[in-house]
Amino acid sequence: MTENTQTTPQASVAPANSAPAPVSHKVTLDQLVNLCIEKEASDIHFGEGSMVALRVGGKLVFIENIEPLSKSDADAMINSIVQTDDEKQRLERVREIDLSYTHSSGVNFRVNVFYQRGRLSASMRMISKHLPTMDELGIPEILKKFLSLKEGLIIVAGSAGSGKSTSVQAMLEYVNQNMVEHIVTIENPIEHVFEDEKSFFSQREIGKDTLTMANALNSAMREDPNIIMVSEINDLETLENVLTVVETGHLVIASMSTKDAKQTLERMVSMFPLNQHPQAQDRLAENMICILAQDLVDRIDQVGRIGIYELLMFDSSVKNIVKHGNLSQLKTAIQSGSSEGMISMDSYAYQMAEQGVISKEDVEKFVQRD
């Protein structure tokens, strides 16, 4: 913790309906960041007039014995993150902003600053300095083969906080360590700064290095890329631009905030007007390589969480299913393709339970999803 005359705040769980503990201390951004590192938290939440909290091991933890932040304290903390005039103007104009922040300790954060009830608040996601490998994460081995392809779309799907960004970064680092490629990333914001090894990177941040995702994707095709990474597909314009990039002969890796392969395809098709759904299904079927969906589950063999994966590969059977919009058949297609490397989340979870990595109760959560 940064040297301070104040008592170090403590992070502990407080029941939501309990009376608040007596408050006596203020907290600084330096203290919050250091506490986040000490507790191995994934997120920091703070704002004017609100309780300050961390997310530790997937659970929200309130920090005891500190005063709710005053307007001046909250503004001071946020102004140390939102530093440039352009960022401040965008926040004032749009009322929310995504950006990256590097603390003096060298720890990086992905930050969303926003207004709630007219008051400034912030959520900060800590980006671990240690980038785990694909093997350490347990990502299916066949993904390494897909990363050597010259064109196509790889989607990494999962709900918020499921580790999508870490998986994408691990894939790019695998390429970096094993292939000679030019990798262009288009991010909002940049989370992990790669060091060139065998490959070299052009990392672009929306709002700083490029104005829009559409501009960046159009420009990327003229930057001689081998791989283009898009931080998230969340609207029709981005999806159409991504498909165009793939159709011009590029490999694209992108993430989506969807829970599994079926929901991912449903979301993508639904972005298009209803009368364009057949054409959208054709384009997706012809351009997709695979969808890797994931979730995180508490381990029982050691402290921490582990990824549980679903892998849908676009073989001829899956392409036919997608073209005809018969997405209810995807579960069966995954089971039929298990010998080729496809796997469902419940099957993956069952394997982890058999190995004593997760509890059998957690397996039931994935079985009940279907």
C-alpha positions in Angstrom: 0.0 0.0 0.0 1.2 3.5 -0.7 2.6 5.1 2.4 -0.2 7.0 4.1 -1.1 8.3 7.5 -4.6 6.9 7.1 -5.5 3.4 8.3 -5.3 0.9 5.5 -8.9 0.0 4.4 -9.9 -3.6 4.6 -11.9 -5.6 2.1 -14.6 -7.9 3.5 -18.1 -9.1 2.5 -21.0 -7.2 4.0 -24.5 -8.5 3.8 -26.6 -6.3 1.5 -29.3 -5.7 4.0 -27.1 -5.1 7.0 -26.6 -1.7 8.6 -23.4 0.0 7.3 -20.4 -0.2 9.6 -19.3 3.1 11.2 -17.1 5.0 8.8 -14.0 6.9 9.7 -11.5 6.8 6.8 -11.1 8.1 3.3 -9.6 6.1 0.5 -7.4 7.1 -2.4 -7.0 5.6 -5.9 -3.5 4.5 -5.0 -4.9 2.6 -2.0 -7.6 1.0 -4.0 -5.2 -0.2 -6.7 -2.8 -1.6 -4.1 -5.7 -3.3 -2.3 -6.9 -4.7 -5.6 -3.4 -6.2 -6.2 -3.1 -7.5 -2.7 -6.5 -9.2 -2.7 -6.0 -10.4 -6.3 -9.3 -8.7 -7.2 -10.5 -8.5 -10.8 -12.5 -5.3 -10.5 -12.8 -2.0 -8.6 -16.0 -0.1 -8.3 -16.4 3.4 -6.9 -18.3 6.6 -7.4 -19.6 9.8 -5.7 -21.8 8.9 -2.7 -21.4 5.1 -3.1 -19.8 2.3 -1.2 -16.4 1.2 -2.6 -16.1 -2.4 -3.6 -13.8 -5.0 -5.2 -14.7 -8.2 -7.0 -12.6 -11.0 -5.6 -12.9 -14.6 -6.9 -16.1 -13.6 -8.8 -17.8 -12.2 -5.6 -18.5 -8.5 -4.8 -16.6 -7.4 -1.6 -17.2 -4.1 0.1 -14.4 -2.2 1.8 -15.2 -1.5 5.4 -14.6 1.5 7.5 -14.3 4.2 4.8 -16.5 7.2 4.1 -18.7 7.2 1.0 -16.8 9.2 -1.6 -17.6 12.9 -1.7 -18.0 14.7 -5.0 -14.5 16.2 -4.8 -12.9 12.9 -3.8 -14.6 11.0 -6.6 -13.8 13.7 -9.2 -10.2 13.7 -8.1 -9.9 9.9 -8.5 -11.6 9.9 -11.9 -9.6 12.9 -13.1 -6.4 11.0 -12.5 -7.7 8.3 -14.9 -9.4 10.6 -17.5 -6.4 12.8 -18.1 -6.5 14.3 -21.6 -8.8 17.1 -22.7 -10.2 14.9 -25.5 -11.2 12.2 -23.0 -12.8 14.7 -20.7 -14.7 16.3 -23.6 -15.9 12.9 -24.8 -17.0 12.0 -21.2 -18.9 15.2 -20.9 -20.5 14.9 -24.3 -21.3 11.1 -24.4 -21.7 10.7 -20.6 -19.6 7.5 -20.6 -16.2 6.5 -21.8 -14.1 3.4 -22.1 -10.3 3.8 -21.7 -7.2 2.2 -20.5 -5.3 3.3 -17.4 -1.8 2.4 -16.2 -1.1 2.9 -12.6 2.3 4.0 -11.3 2.9 0.4 -10.2 2.8 -0.6 -13.8 -0.5 -2.5 -13.5 -3.0 -1.9 -16.4 -6.7 -1.5 -16.1 -9.6 -1.4 -18.5 -11.9 1.4 -17.2 -15.5 2.5 -17.8 -16.3 5.9 -16.4 -20.0 6.8 -16.4 -22.7 8.9 -14.8 -25.4 7.5 -12.5 -28.0 9.7 -11.0 -25.9 12.6 -12.3 -22.9 11.5 -10.4 -19.6 10.2 -11.7 -18.7 6.6 -11.1 -16.1 4.2 -12.4 -15.6 0.4 -12.9 -12.0 -0.7 -13.3 -11.0 -4.2 -14.6 -7.4 -5.2 -13.7 -5.4 -6.6 -16.5 -3.0 -9.2 -15.1 0.7 -8.7 -15.9 1.0 -12.5 -16.4 -0.6 -13.5 -19.7 -1.4 -17.2 -19.4 -0.7 -19.5 -22.3 -3.4 -21.3 -24.3 -2.3 -24.5 -22.6 -2.5 -23.0 -19.1 -6.0 -21.8 -19.9 -7.1 -25.2 -21.2 -8.2 -23.9 -24.6 -8.8 -26.8 -26.9 -5.6 -27.7 -28.8 -7.2 -27.5 -32.3 -7.5 -23.7 -31.9 -3.7 -23.6 -32.6 -4.3 -25.1 -36.0 -7.0 -22.5 -36.8 -4.7 -19.6 -35.9 -2.5 -20.6 -38.8 -5.3 -20.3 -41.4 -5.2 -17.4 -43.8 -8.8 -16.3 -43.7 -12.0 -16.8 -41.7 -13.7 -15.7 -38.5 -13.0 -17.0 -35.0 -15.4 -15.9 -32.3 -14.6 -16.1 -28.6 -17.9 -15.8 -26.7 -18.8 -15.6 -23.1 -20.7 -13.4 -20.6 -19.1 -10.5 -18.9 -16.2 -11.5 -16.7 -15.8 -15.0 -18.3 -12.2 -14.4 -19.4 -12.8 -13.8 -23.2 -10.2 -11.1 -23.4 -7.6 -13.3 -21.7 -8.3 -16.2 -24.1 -8.0 -13.9 -27.2 -4.7 -12.4 -25.8 -3.4 -15.9 -25.2 -4.2 -16.8 -28.8 -2.4 -13.8 -30.2 0.6 -14.5 -27.9 0.7 -18.0 -29.3 0.9 -16.6 -32.8 3.5 -14.1 -31.6 5.8 -16.9 -30.2 5.4 -19.3 -33.1 4.6 -17.5 -36.4 5.9 -14.5 -38.4 2.7 -12.4 -38.8 1.5 -8.8 -38.8 -1.3 -8.6 -36.2 -3.6 -5.5 -36.1 -5.7 -5.1 -33.0 -8.7 -2.8 -32.8 -9.6 -2.4 -29.2 -11.9 -0.3 -26.9 -9.6 0.1 -25.0 -6.2 -1.6 -25.3 -5.9 -4.1 -22.5 -2.6 -5.9 -23.0 0.4 -4.3 -24.7 2.2 -7.0 -26.7 6.0 -7.2 -27.1 7.0 -8.2 -30.6 8.6 -11.6 -30.8 8.3 -13.5 -34.1 5.3 -11.4 -35.0 4.8 -7.7 -34.8 1.7 -5.8 -33.6 -0.1 -2.6 -34.6 -2.4 -2.0 -31.7 -5.1 0.7 -32.2 -7.5 2.1 -29.5 -10.9 3.5 -30.4 -11.0 7.2 -29.5 -7.2 7.6 -29.4 -5.7 6.0 -32.5 -8.9 5.8 -34.6 -12.3 7.5 -34.4 -14.5 4.5 -35.0 -14.4 0.7 -35.4 -15.6 1.0 -39.0 -12.8 3.4 -39.9 -10.2 1.1 -38.3 -11.5 -2.0 -40.0 -11.5 -0.3 -43.4 -8.0 1.0 -42.8 -6.8 -2.4 -41.5 -7.3 -3.9 -44.9 -4.7 -1.5 -46.3 -2.2 -2.2 -43.5 -1.0 -5.6 -44.9 -2.3 -7.6 -41.9 -2.2 -11.3 -41.5 -4.5 -11.3 -38.4 -7.0 -8.7 -37.3 -8.3 -8.7 -33.8 -11.6 -6.9 -32.9 -12.3 -6.5 -29.2 -16.0 -6.9 -29.6 -18.8 -7.3 -32.2 -21.9 -5.7 -30.7 -23.7 -4.1 -33.6 -24.6 -4.6 -37.2 -22.1 -2.1 -38.6 -19.2 -3.9 -36.9 -20.4 -7.3 -37.9 -20.9 -6.3 -41.5 -17.4 -4.7 -41.6 -15.9 -7.8 -40.0 -17.5 -10.1 -42.6 -16.3 -7.9 -45.4 -12.7 -8.1 -44.1 -13.0 -11.9 -43.9 -14.4 -12.1 -47.4 -11.4 -10.1 -48.7 -9.1 -12.8 -47.5 -8.2 -12.1 -43.8 -8.2 -14.0 -40.6 -10.2 -12.1 -37.9 -10.5 -13.0 -34.2 -13.3 -11.2 -32.3 -15.3 -11.6 -29.1 -19.0 -11.4 -28.3 -20.9 -11.2 -25.1 -23.0 -14.3 -25.6 -23.1 -17.4 -23.4 -22.7 -20.2 -26.0 -22.4 -20.9 -29.8 -26.1 -21.1 -30.4 -26.8 -17.8 -28.7 -23.9 -16.2 -30.6 -25.3 -17.2 -34.0 -28.8 -16.1 -33.0 -27.5 -12.7 -31.9 -25.5 -12.3 -35.1 -28.4 -13.2 -37.4 -30.8 -11.0 -35.4 -28.6 -8.0 -36.0 -29.7 -8.0 -39.6 -33.1 -6.9 -40.8 -35.6 -9.9 -41.0 -35.6 -9.9 -44.8 -31.8 -10.3 -44.8 -31.7 -13.3 -42.5 -31.2 -15.9 -45.2 -28.3 -14.0 -46.7 -26.8 -13.4 -43.2 -27.0 -17.2 -42.5 -25.2 -17.9 -45.7 -22.4 -15.4 -45.0 -21.9 -16.7 -41.5 -21.8 -20.3 -42.6 -19.3 -19.6 -45.3 -17.0 -17.3 -43.3 -16.9 -18.7 -39.8 -14.1 -21.1 -38.7 -15.3 -21.7 -35.1 -17.0 -20.4 -32.1 -15.2 -20.9 -28.7 -17.6 -20.1 -25.9 -16.5 -20.1 -22.3 -17.4 -19.5 -18.7 -15.4 -19.5 -15.4 -16.0 -21.9 -12.5 -14.4 -22.1 -9.0 -11.7 -24.8 -8.7 -11.8 -27.3 -5.8 -8.2 -28.5 -6.3 -6.6 -25.1 -5.7 -7.5 -21.4 -5.2 -8.8 -19.7 -8.4 -11.2 -20.3 -11.3 -10.9 -22.3 -14.5 -12.4 -21.9 -17.9 -15.1 -24.3 -19.1 -15.3 -24.3 -22.9 -17.6 -25.1 -25.8 -16.1 -25.5 -29.3 -18.3 -25.4 -32.4 -16.3 -26.0 -35.6 -17.9 -25.1 -39.0 -17.6 -28.4 -40.8 -20.0 -29.2 -43.7 -22.8 -30.4 -41.3 -22.6 -27.2 -39.2 -22.5 -25.0 -42.3 -25.7 -26.6 -43.5 -27.4 -26.2 -40.2 -26.5 -22.5 -40.1 -27.5 -21.9 -43.7 -31.0 -23.3 -43.1 -31.4 -21.6 -39.7 -31.8 -24.9 -37.8 -29.8 -23.7 -34.8 -31.6 -26.1 -32.4 -29.6 -28.9 -34.1 -26.2 -27.4 -33.1 -26.1 -29.4 -29.8 -26.4 -32.7 -31.7 -23.8 -31.5 -34.3 -21.3 -30.8 -31.5 -21.8 -34.2 -30.0 -21.4 -35.8 -33.5 -18.3 -33.8 -34.1 -16.6 -34.8 -30.8 -14.1 -37.1 -32.6 -13.0 -34.0 -34.7 -12.5 -31.9 -31.6 -15.9 -30.3 -30.9 -17.0 -30.2 -27.3 -20.0 -29.0 -25.4 -19.7 -27.1 -22.1 -21.4 -29.8 -20.1 -19.0 -32.4 -21.5 -15.9 -30.2 -20.8 -17.2 -29.5 -17.3 -17.8 -33.3 -16.7 -14.2 -33.9 -17.7 -12.9 -31.3 -15.2 -15.1 -32.8 -12.5 -13.7 -36.3 -13.2 -10.2 -34.9 -12.9 -11.1 -33.4 -9.5 -10.7 -29.8 -10.7 -14.3 -28.6 -10.2 -17.2 -29.9 -8.2 -19.9 -32.2 -9.7 -22.5 -29.6 -8.5 -21.0 -27.1 -10.9 -21.4 -29.6 -13.8 -25.1 -29.5 -13.2 -25.2 -25.8 -14.0 -24.0 -26.5 -17.6 -26.4 -29.4 -18.1 -29.3 -27.3 -17.0 -28.4 -24.6 -19.6 -29.4 -26.9 -22.5 
